[in-house]
Amino acid sequence: MIRRELTDKQWQRIEKLVPGKKGDKGRGGKDNRLFVDAVLWILRTGAPWRDLPDELGKEQRVHSLFTLGPQRPMGESFQGSS
């Protein structure tokens, strides 16, 4: 079982802002919430990417998606939300 970083209520508030959901251009994410949980875990623990727990995804894949983030419209979406 995965220990989630976000509560269900928190995820419901942001899930439509995360790129890769159904209806977005390009390939969709397999589990966008898991990706967000993985990034939040890294930020919370301060651990290097190589220490990412297996249940949160493959560290190289999560890291590459994270580093692509600035090239995606996700930041723009969050800037306009409150």
C-alpha positions in Angstrom: 0.0 0.0 0.0 1.2 3.5 -0.9 1.4 6.1 1.8 0.0 9.1 -0.1 1.5 12.6 0.4 -1.8 14.2 -0.6 -5.2 13.6 0.9 -8.1 12.7 -1.4 -9.5 16.2 -0.9 -6.2 17.8 -1.8 -5.8 15.7 -4.9 -9.4 16.6 -6.1 -8.4 20.3 -5.9 -5.4 20.0 -8.1 -6.0 16.9 -10.4 -7.4 19.0 -13.2 -4.3 21.2 -13.2 -1.8 18.4 -13.7 -0.8 17.8 -17.3 -1.3 14.3 -18.8 -4.9 13.8 -17.8 -7.5 12.5 -20.2 -8.3 15.1 -22.9 -4.8 16.8 -22.8 -2.7 16.8 -25.9 0.0 14.1 -26.1 0.4 11.0 -24.1 -1.5 10.8 -20.8 0.1 9.9 -17.5 -0.4 6.4 -16.2 -1.0 7.7 -12.7 -0.7 11.4 -12.2 -1.4 11.3 -8.5 1.5 8.9 -8.0 3.8 11.2 -9.9 2.7 14.2 -7.6 3.1 12.0 -4.5 6.7 11.0 -5.7 7.7 14.7 -6.2 6.2 15.7 -2.9 8.1 12.8 -1.2 11.4 14.1 -2.6 10.6 17.6 -1.5 9.5 16.6 2.0 12.4 14.2 2.7 15.2 16.1 0.8 16.4 12.7 -0.4 18.2 12.2 -3.7 16.1 10.8 -6.6 17.9 7.5 -6.3 16.3 6.9 -2.9 12.7 7.3 -4.2 10.8 4.3 -2.8 9.8 1.7 -5.5 6.1 2.1 -4.8 6.3 5.7 -5.9 7.7 4.8 -9.3 11.0 4.4 -11.1 13.3 7.2 -10.1 14.7 7.8 -13.6 11.2 8.1 -15.0 9.8 10.3 -12.3 12.9 12.5 -12.4 12.7 12.9 -16.2 9.0 13.9 -16.0 9.8 16.4 -13.2 12.7 18.0 -15.2 10.4 18.3 -18.2 7.9 20.2 -16.1 9.1 23.7 -17.0 8.5 22.8 -20.7 4.8 22.0 -20.0 1.9 24.3 -19.2 1.6 23.0 -15.6 3.3 26.1 -14.0 1.0 28.4 -15.9 -2.0 26.5 -14.6 -0.9 26.8 -11.0 -0.1 30.5 -11.3 -3.7 31.2 -12.2 -5.2 29.1 -9.4 -5.8 30.0 -5.8 
